[in-house]
């Protein structure tokens, strides 16, 4: 039957259609079933990607096509993504979207808002390969089927951008001012990963007003719901900006090398975090080690010192060997796993990713970037109030 209003054939419930999206995370086409259709609205089943639900965010532009003829059947915007027994995507025409959005009831409280696992990657000093490890660890996690976002938190230096030859047009500031959401700011990284550029604004949270904090929380929450892992590449060293970030994350990878000064600085960072009362779980990685034995000897000494003098249980995640493939990849501005996938370094990075993926972590509350923002803002504003 033809619908005179929009000049197309009405679709019966159960009809299979092809859904195209404008989402930066879910580009491509998906098969869906029509659940309901009216003049300017359509409900379809939530599409899947690789056996997992494609959590397409509200506000995403979509097109519905016929699987047989590729004819355009419906063009609109995702109004809502419902969960539970009513799980579906609600699509409306663009002209109806603003008014329908205002009338949309709030999401049920039991629906988790932050599902991603946040892991910082840090070091006591620069030059130990922290950012290179963060990027390659993200690619290795993506190889395991995880959705991974790298957040460039190395304040003001944009190391991830340079390492991967990225030229992002937008950054976290556009989320703070409400002009964009996280999904619009994201850029494509290697191996199916995503990069959120310019996280320097995380250090200025105490100066943000309540409205700006709310903009930031709303802008980041879709990213938390979609990603499995968010890797936060922090700045190096013992500065307050770095320790404020680290004190607010549930888990962080501490990168050092066999060099004595790098080990000393890594221990100093542990001591600062301990003195600040942080509960961050630190996972030690020995980078640029000659071999496994050297790395394990260093790890044993550092774990002993942490337990004996700081009463801290430092966990050893593993090591990455000295490998000419790593500097070659850096010069080519590619990740090691893509450029030199059979190298020794790539093999050990994959082992690190496997261990990390199977670890359990107690977030102590909200997870992901939203939880991080709330904890940092609360800590910094309380500190400002007390001073």
Beta strands, then each sheet from edge to edge (+ up, - down):
strand 1: 2-3
strand 2: 8-9
strand 3: 16-21
strand 4: 28-37
strand 5: 41-44
strand 6: 48-49
strand 7: 52-53
strand 8: 61-66
strand 9: 72-82
strand 10: 88-92
strand 11: 117-123
strand 12: 148-153
strand 13: 187-188
strand 14: 194-196
strand 15: 229-234
strand 16: 251-257
strand 17: 281-289
strand 18: 315-321
sheet 1: 1+ 2-
sheet 2: 3+ 4- 5+ 10- 9+ 8- 3+
sheet 3: 6+ 7-
sheet 4: 13+ 14- 12- 15- 11- 16- 17- 18-
end
